[in-house]
Amino acid sequence: MIGSMDKAWMRCYKGTDAFINGVLEFIKFARENANSTTGLYRCPCNSCPNQKTRLNENEMYYHLIRNGKMEDYIVWVHHGEVSNTPSAWDIRQGYLHNKASSSNSVDPTMQLLGDTFPFRDSYDFAPSYDGVNDFNTGVHIDSTAEAVMEHYQSLLAEAQTPIYDGSNENVLSAIINSMQIKISNNMTIRAYNEWLEHTKSVLPEGNKYPGSYKEVKKTLKKLGLGHEVIHACYYGCCLFYKEYSKLQQCPVYDESRWEIEKGKKVPRKVVRYFPLKSRLQRLYMSPHTTKEMRWHGERTVDPEYLRHPADGEAWQHFDMSHPDFASEIKNVRLGLATDGFSPFGPGASPHSTWPVVVLPYNFPPSMCMKKEYNILVLLISGPESPGKCLNMFMRPLIDELKELWDAGVWTWDRHLNQHFWMRAAVIWMISDFPGLGMLGSIQTKGYKACPLCLDDIDSVHSDSKMSYLGARRWLCEDHPYRKNKKFNGKKERRLAPRTLSANEVYEATISHEHQYNVMSLHPEFKHDLSKDKLCWTHESIFWELPYWKETRIRHTLDVMHIEKNVCDNVFGTVLGLGRKTKDDAKACSTLEKMGIRKKLRATKGFGSSSKPMLPPAPYTIPPEYRINVFEWIADVKYPRGYAGSLKNKVNLDDKKFYGLKTHDCHVLLQRLLLVVIRPYLKKSVVNPLVELSRFFQILCTRELKKSDVQKMQQDIVMILCKLELIFPPAFFTIWYISASTF
């Protein structure tokens, strides 16, 4: 029976007298009825919802007062109350338990086979596997299909074979579970082999448990989604692929393909390629994704908002340029992204591994950017960044993309239970700014580093640093800022540069005026281009795609990388963070050369000191107040799950940040910058920085009004112009170009 105790307090706001008195009565009830021999109880607060952790009465009291009580925990079964009527909490827990352990549920191994080989006679998740020749689809079975059927029959036999007589575990399930343990625990192959051997030895004699990693790989390979190992020249000159597959030396530099390791010949560099066709086919073969792959063509469209790439002009322009491709909503539109990382952590020796990932945009926004649906297609080993040789490593992917565009691949649609020809196209690429140069053959450093301005760029070289100015060019012709000489000592009469079409870019990159260097990382071929060749570094391999010349947007920049660069420049300069500050003697000398801002120029030191003295700048927080800023940032508390604490990344003694990640900079720039600088800087400095922060806030929202995007394009020009009047030219590094290309 439910106790007669009044529980109306559970609906009161926490902190009220009724709630506090109710908590005290609840604790008294638990003490008298829970039969706890240790004086410890499960805590029913919103943070601990009756988990296994036990608390004493005082701890439970403070938890309930601070966090509130679970609203659906009405019958206090964990604290001594008995009822014949299950509570909502009990019903939910029972449902989850039954869902996980019900004897009526389908064997996960059979589900996996059903997803991998869906073109068979039954689709109801409860197939009869009495026979193995049940592929009654009416589709012509060629040699490839026969090989697939053989794999299915072999895997089905293993799924129906117990490890040993009387075991409830089948061979295929044991193999999959062991591989999951290996991956989740980061086991080495040697440790995995020893564990398999030990497990096999303790099982009954004659068992069929796998005894080595090699056996496991042989079985899992039948499930598909394998990869190819392609040897490459150590300096990135070529892939030993197709016509070069039998060569033993690089055809460009005559470098050996092999090196000797422990008496064995091993390739000096490898590229792992994960074929794209089978992975895209799997999206239509799986019941978990096949219906969602049609979402982009069946969605409800609001012409005023941007919620998905399909709402943008670039997508719609692609559809109008290729109506035959757009007429089939099951054709796949892909984004391609790449970036380098060090697999051994920041403290290890320098090493750069480059994954190339494609993103299927057919999915709704809630799915298309999740890691589960990011498809790895290339993994380029280090130790150095591939640079422009990334072009060479893309060869197998480009070949497959051309096949997917021209002919497509015969694919089974699990949702409609029919075959169709699936085609696919990469509609743009995503990278940081250096990656733009590698993928797009555009120069991203030096005098001509802007992909929009090209030869007509306003860049300044001063004391081994490049600065990029000229936001006034995007203002209307009669704007007063154009006549203001405080920017760079000159009036601005130039118009904004015209954006080149894809065909114009293609003609520029392949023109005979450009004689590119050999595509290689070998020191012999590292020569600087002359000034008339600075805009382009090589001919991009993506021009081989038949549709690439009709795409409106070929390259996009990752906003998180831009935010990190902006955050480093803003906080480094405002707080005077050593090497990250852009306000130093070199910056002041640039102001003197440009003939602007006399008050900010460096002066000679007193006495025998030759070190120049820098006047206090209006955009830097005075040194005596900087400790307050660091203490405030270290003490900031976020909502649970929003962001990690910055306390361990702030050094109060040195007044510096250490180990800031991209998301940390995201939070600093969008949330904390708005607040922390207001008490210490003038309003004329604070306002443009707040506007910059607000710009990134709006840009990162889940949906955008198209009218807001047009306004943002105008706002960013004014924001950058205001910042040019405040900060020294050295402040405007490569991030300035990234933001101005919005």
N, C-alpha and C positions, 0 to 999 in steps of 0.2 A: 504494500500500500504506500501511496505517496504521503510523506509526512505532513502534519498539520501546520508546520512552521510557515509563517507569512513570507512569501518570496517576492513581494512587490518591490522591494529595495533593488532587485536586480535590474529593474527598468529605470532606476533613477540615475542621474548624472554622477559620475565619480567625483568625489570631493564634497558632496552634500552630506549633511548630518545623517539623513536616512540611509545613504549608501554605506557610510562608515559604520553605523550601528549594525547594519545588515551583515557587513563583513565580519564584525566581531561575533555576531550570533552564528554565522556560518562556521567560523573557526571553533567555537564552542561545540557546535553540532558534530564536527569532524572529530574532535577530541573524545567525545562521548560514544561515538558510533563506529568509527573507522577501524577500531581494534589494531592500532599501530603500536607495535612493541618498541619501536625505535623513536617514536615521536616525530617521524617524518611523513609527509603527505605529498600526493601529487598536487601540483598547483594549477587551478583552473583559470588563471589569468589569460588575457589575450595573447601574451607572448609565449607562454609555456603550455598551451592548451592540453593539460593532463598528460604530458609526455612522461617518460620514464624517470626523469629527474625528480628527486624527493627534496622537499624543503621543510624546515621547522616552522613553527607557528609564526614567529616574528618575521621570517623571510617571506612566508606566504602572505602575511598581512601587508607588507610593503609592496609586494608584487601586485596584489589586488587593488590597493589604493592608487598605485602609479599607472598600471596598465588597464585596469577595468576587468570585468569578469566576462567569460564566454556567454553570449546571449542564449545559445542553444543548449547549454548545459543546465537543463531544468531539473532533471532527476539526478541526484548526487550519488550515483552508483559507486564512484570511486572513494566516497567519503562516508559510507555506511548506510545510505538510504536504499530501500528495496522497493521495486515497483514491478507489477505485472505488465505494465504498458511501457514499451521501449520509447526512449527519448529520441529526438531528431538526431542527436549525436550518435546514439547507438545504431539507429537505422543507417546512417551514412557510413559508419565504420563497418557494419555488417555487409553493406553493399560492396564496399571496396574489397573486403576480404573474400566475398563470394566471387567477385569478378576476377580476382587473382588466382583463386584456388578451386573454382568450381570444376567438378568432374565432367560437366557437360561442355566445357570450353574445348576448342580445337587445339590439338597439339601444336605448339609454336613452330616445330620443325616442319609439319605439314603445311602450316600457313606460309612459311618461307618458301617451300617448294611451289605452293600455289601462286605466290607473287612472282617467282622467278620463271615459272613455266605455265602461264595462264591459259594458253591456247590448247585446252583439253576439253573433255566433254562436260565437266561439271564446274559450276562457279559459285556454289552456295556455301563455301567454307566447311562443308561436311561431305567431301567426295568419298566415293567408294574406291578404294585402291586395290580391288581384287585383281585387276589386270593392269598391265603396263602399256598396252597398245590402245589407249583411249583418246587418241588425238583425232577426233571426228569433227574437224572444222571445215572441211570442204576446200581447204587451201592446198595447192600443189606443193608437195614435199620434195624439195631439192636436196642436194648433198649437204648443204649447210643445215637444213632442218633435220636431216637424218642424224647428223652429229649432235645436234641439240637434244634430239630424242634419246640418243644413247646416254648422254649425260644425265638426263632426267631419270631414265631407267636405273642407272647406276646409283644415283643419289636416293631414289625411292627405295631401292633394295637396302641401302645402309640405314635409311630412316625406319625400316621395318625389321631390322636385325638388332636384337638386344646385344649389349656388350658381352654378356655371358648368360647362360641359361638361368632363367628366373629373375633377371634384372629388369627393372622398370625403365632403365635408361637405354636409348638406342644409340647406335654408333655415330650417326650424324649429329644428334643432339650433344653427345659428349665432345665431339670435335669442336662444335661451335662454342660451347660453354668454356672449353679450355682456352680457346683463342680469345674470348672475351676477358678471361682472367689475366691472360698474358698482357693484353693491351691496357686494361685498367690499372695494372700494377707495374707497368713499364718494365717487364721482365726481359732480360737479354735472351738471345737465342740459346746460348749455352745453358742458362738457368732453366729455360723452358724445356729443353731436351732432357735435362736431369730430372725435372719434376715429372715429365711424361714417363720416363723410364721407371722411376720409383713407383708411380701410380700403377703402371702396368704390372710391375712385379708383385704388388700386394693383392691384386685381383686374382680370382680363381684361374687356374691354368687353362690355357686355350681361349682366353678372352680376346676380344677384337678391339681393345682400346688402342689408340694410336701410340706408337713408341718413339716417334721423332717428329720434329718440326717439318721435315721433308714430307712425311706422310700426310700431315695436316694440310700443307700447302697443295699437295696433289689432289686432295678431295675438294678443298674449297675452290680450287681453280675451276671446277665444273660448274660452280654457281655463276660464273661470268665475272665481269668487272675486274679483270686482271690488268696488268700493265706491261709495257715493253721497256726494256733497258737498251738505250741507244748510246753507243760510244761517241765521244766528241773529242775534238782536238783540245789540248790543254789550254791553248790560247784563244779558243772560240772561233777559229778560222773556218771550221766546217763540222758537219755531222757525218759520221761514217754510216750513212743511211742511203738506201736505194743504190744508185750507181756507185757510191763511195763505200759501200758496206764491206767490200773485200780488201780495201786498201789497208796497208800496215803503217803508212806514214801520211802526215797531213799534206795535201796537194798544194797548199799555199806556201808553207814555210818549211816543209820537209821534216816536221817534228814527229817523233815516234808516237805511235798510238798507245804503246804499252810502257809499263814500268815494272821492275822486279820487286816483289814484296814476299819475304820469307821463301825465296826460291821459286815463286810462282809468278807468271805473267798476269798482271791485272791492268785494266784500262786506267789511264791517267785521269780521265774525267768522264762522267756518265750523265745522261739526261734520261729521266724516267717519264715515259709518256703513257697517260691513262686514256685509252680511246674514248672518244666522246659519244659515238653512235650508241653503243650499248647502254651507256648511262642515261641518255635521253630516252631511249626505248623503255628503260626500267620505270621512268616516271609515268608512262602510260600503261605499263603492265601491272603496276601496283594499285590495289584498290584504295590506298590511302592518299594517292596523289592524282590519279587519272582524271577525276572530275574537276579538281581545282586547276588543272592545266588548261581548261576552257574558260576560266574566270574572266580573263582580260577581254574576251569577245562577247560575254554574256552579262557583264556588269551593268549597273545603272550609272549612266554618265551624267554628271553635273558640269555643264560647260564653263562654270565660273570658278571651279576649284581644281587644284592639282593634288591628287592623292596617290597617284601611281604613274610610272613613266608613260603608260598608255594615254594619259591625259595631256601630254606635252606635244608641242609642235613637231619635235624631231620624229617622234613615233608616227604621227599622222602624216608627215611629209614622206616618210619611208613607205607607208601604206599606199599613198597616192602614186609614188614612183614605181611601185611593184604591185599592181592590183591582183595579179595571179597568185602571188605569195599571200597577200592579205585576205584573199577570198576564203582561205582555209584557216579557221581559227585555231586548229590544232597544230599548225606550224609554230615553231619555237623561236622566240626572240631572245637573244642572249646579250648579256654584258660581260666584258672581259676585264679582270682586275689582276694586278700583280704588284708585288713589293718585296723587298729583301728583308731578311731577319737573320739573327745569329742563333742557331739551334743550341748553342752551348752556354747561353747567358751572357750578360754584359761584362762579367769579370774574366771571361776566357779570352784566348787569343782571337784576333779579328777573323771573322769567318762570315761569309754572306751566302745564304741559300735563298733561291728565288722560286716560290711557288707561283703558278699561273692558274687562276680560278675563273670559271664561267658561272654566271648567275642567270637562271631561267626566269624571265620577267613575265611569263604566262601566269604565274601564281599571284594571288592577292597580296597586298602589302604586308599582311601578317605572316606570310610564308617566304616571300621571294628573297629576303635578306637574311633569313635564319641560316646558321651554319650547317644544319642538316641538309639543306638543299643547295649549298655551294658545292660545285663540282670541280674537284682538282683534276686538271688535265696535263699539267707539266710540273716537274720538280727538277730544278736546275741546281746541281751541286756547286759548292764553292771551290776554293776559299775566297775568290774575288768576285765582285759584282760583275755580271756579264757585260755591262755597258751597252754599246750599240750592237754587240754580238748577240744580244737577246733576239735581234732580228733573225739570226741564223738558227737559233734554237727553236723558233716558232714553226719551222718548216713542216713537221708532221701534223701539227694542228691546222695549219693553213691548207694543207692537202685534204684533210678530212672535211674542213669547212667548205671547200669548193665542191666536194662530192655531196655534202648535205644540201647545198644550194642547187646544184644542177640536177641531180637525180633523186636525192632524198634516200630514205631507208624504209623498207617494208616493216611496219610496226603494228603491233596488236594493241587495240584500244580496249582496255578492260571494262570501261564504263558502258560502251556501246556494243561490246562483244563482236567486234569486226576489225579487219585489217585496213590500213590506209598507208599512203606514202607520206611520211613525215619529212619535212624540210626544216632547215634551221639557218639562222643568220645572226652574226654579231652586229649589233646596231651601234655600239659605242664601246669605248674602253675607259676604265677608271684607274687612276694612279695618283701618286704625288707628283710634284713638279719635275724632279729629276727623271721619274719614270715616264713622264710625257716625252722627254727627249729621246729615251730609249725606244719607245713604242712608235712615236710619231715622227722621228727623224728631225726634230726641231732642236736648235741650240737652246740650252737652258742655263747658260752661264756666259759671262763676258758682256761685251757691248750690246749684242743683239739677241737678248735672251727672252724677248717678249713675243709670244706666238701670234699676237694681233698686230703690233706695230711693225715687226720685222725690221726692214732697213730704216724705217722712219721712227726710230725709238729715241727717247730723251733719257740717255744714260750718262752718268757721271762717274769717272774713275778718280779716286783720290786716296792716296796712301794705301794701296793694295786692296781697296774695297770698291765694289760696284754699288751704285745707288741708282734707282729708277724713279724718275719724277715725271711730271707732265699730265696730271689728272685734269688740268684746266682745259685740255683739248676736247674733252667730252662736254664742256659747258656750252650754252648757247652763245652765239657770236657776240652779242651785246652785253654779256655778263661783266660786271665791274671787276671781277677777279682776273679777267684776261688782260686788263691794263695795269694790274698791280705788280710792281717790280720787286715786292718783298719775297716773292716765291724763289726766284733764281736770278734776280737782277735784270730780267728781260720781260718784255711784253709777250703774250702768247697770241699769235695770229693764225697758227695752224689749226686745221679742222681735225676731227677725230679720224683715225685711219680707217679705211674701208676694209671690211672683213672679206677675205678671199673665199670664193666658193671652193668646193672640193676639187673640181676640175682645174681651177687656177692653181691650187696648191700642187696638184699632181704635175702639171706642166712645169711649174717652177722647180720641183725637186728632180725631174728627169731631164731638165734642159741641158744642153751641151756645155753651157757656161760652168756647170758644176762638175768638177772632176774630183770625186770623193776618194779619200784614202782607202787602202785595203782594210776590209772589215776584220780586224784582229786586235787582240790585246797584247800582242808581242811588242816589246819596247822599240823595236826597229820601225814599227809602223805608227808610232805615236807622234804625229806631227801636228802642229797647230795649223788651222786653216787660215788663209789670208783673208783680209777684210771683206773681199767681195764674195766669200763663200761661208760667211759666219752664220747665216740664217738656217742652213740645212746641214746635217752631218752625214746622212746616208739616205738611200732610197728605201722607204718602208716596205716591208714584205706584204703589208695589208693591202697595198694597191693591187695585188693579184686577185683579191676577191672581186667578183664581177659587179657587186652592188656598192662597193666602197666609194666610188666617185659620185654616187647619188645621195649619200648620207649627209644630213645637215650638220649634225654634231658627231664628230668622230672621236673626240677625246674629252673626258670630263675629269675634274680634279677632286680629290677626296677632301671634303671640308674639314675633317678631323686633323689632317696634316697641316692644313692652312691655319687652323685655330692654334695649333701648337706653336707654329712659327710666329704668329701674331702675339700670342701670350708671352713667348720668350722675349720678343722685342719690347713689348709694353712694360712688363714687370721688370725686365732687366734694366731698362732705361729709367723708369720711374723710381726704382729702389736702388739704382746704382750697383747692380750685381756683377762686379768684377768684369770678366771678359764678355758678359752678355749685354753690358750697357753699350748704347750707341752714342753716349755723350762722353767723349774723351778728347784728348789733345788733337788727335787726327781729325775728328769731326769739326772741332773749332777751326782748324787750319783750312778745312774745306769752305767754311763760311767766309773766311777772309779772302780766299781765292775767288769766290763768287760775288764778293762785295756786298754782303747782306748781314744784318743783325750784328751790329758793332758791339752791342752790350754783351753778347755771348762769346766773343772771341777771347782766346787765351792771352794772358799777359806773362811777361817774363818773371821769373822767380826773384826773390829778394836776396841780396848778398851774393854768396858764392854758389847758391843753388841755381842750377841751369834748368831745373824741371819747370815747365810752364804751369802757371796757376790758372785754374778754371773758375770763372765767376759762377755764382749760384744761378741755376737755370730755373725758369718757372715751371718746367715739367718734371722736376725731380723733387721728391719728398726730402726735407731737411734731414741730415743724418741723425739728429737727436730724436726724431720721431719714428724712425724706421723700425725700431724695436717694438713699438706699439702695433705696427702693422703685422709683423711676424707673430706676435703673441695672439693677436686677434684671429689670424688665419689658423693658427695651431689649435685654438679653442672652439672653432666653428663645429657645430653639430648638425648633421644632416638627417632627414627622414630615413628610416631603415630601408636599405637597399638602393638608395639614390646614388651615393658615392662613398668611396673609402675615405677614412680620416686622413688629414694632411699632417697630423701631429708628428708622425715619424719621419716626415719629409721636410720638416722645417728645423733648421739648426739655429737656435736662438743666440748661441755664442758667436758664430760666424756671420749671422744675419744673411743666410743663404738658403735656397731650396736644393734638395738632393733627391735624385731619382724620380722626378715628376714624370708620370705617364701621360699618354695622350688624353685620356679621360679626365685626369687631374687638371690639365690645362683647359679642357672644355669647361669644367666647372668654375675654375678661377676666372676665366674670361667672361663667361656668360652670367655668373651669379655673384661672385665676390668682388669683382672689379668695380661694379656699380656702387658698392657701399664703402669699400675700404679707402678709396682715394679722396672722398668728398671733404673730410675735415682738414686735409693737408695741402690741397692744391687749389689754385684759383678756378673760379667758375668757367673762365674762358678755356681752360685746359680740361677740366672735368667733362664739360658738355660733349665735345667731340669724341672722347673716349667712351662715354656712356652711350652715345649714338652708335659707335662701332660695336659695342657689346650687344646693344639691342638689335643691330643688324644680324648678327650671328644667331641670336635667339630666334628671330623670326625665320631665318633660313633653315633652322634645324627643327621646325615644327612638323607635325605629321601631315598637315594639309596646308596649302597656300592658296589664297585667292589670286587669280591671274592679274587682277588690278593691283594687288599688293606687290607682286613680282615686278611689274612695270615701275611702280613707285620706288622699290628698292634699287632698281638699276639707276635711277636718278639720285637717290639718297647716297649711295656709296660714292658717287663722284664728289658730292659736296663734302662728305665726311673726309675723304682723302685730301681734298683741297684744304680744309681746315687744319688737318694734321700737318700738311706741308708748311703751313704758316707757323706752326708751333715747334715741331721737332726738327733736328738737323737732317740733312740729306742722307747720312749714314743709316738713319732709322728705317729708310724705305729700301729694304733688301728684296729678296726674291718673293717674299710673301705679298709685297705690294702689287706685283704683277699678277699673282694668283687671285687676289681679291678684286683687282680691276677687270679681270676677264669674266667676271660674273655676268 
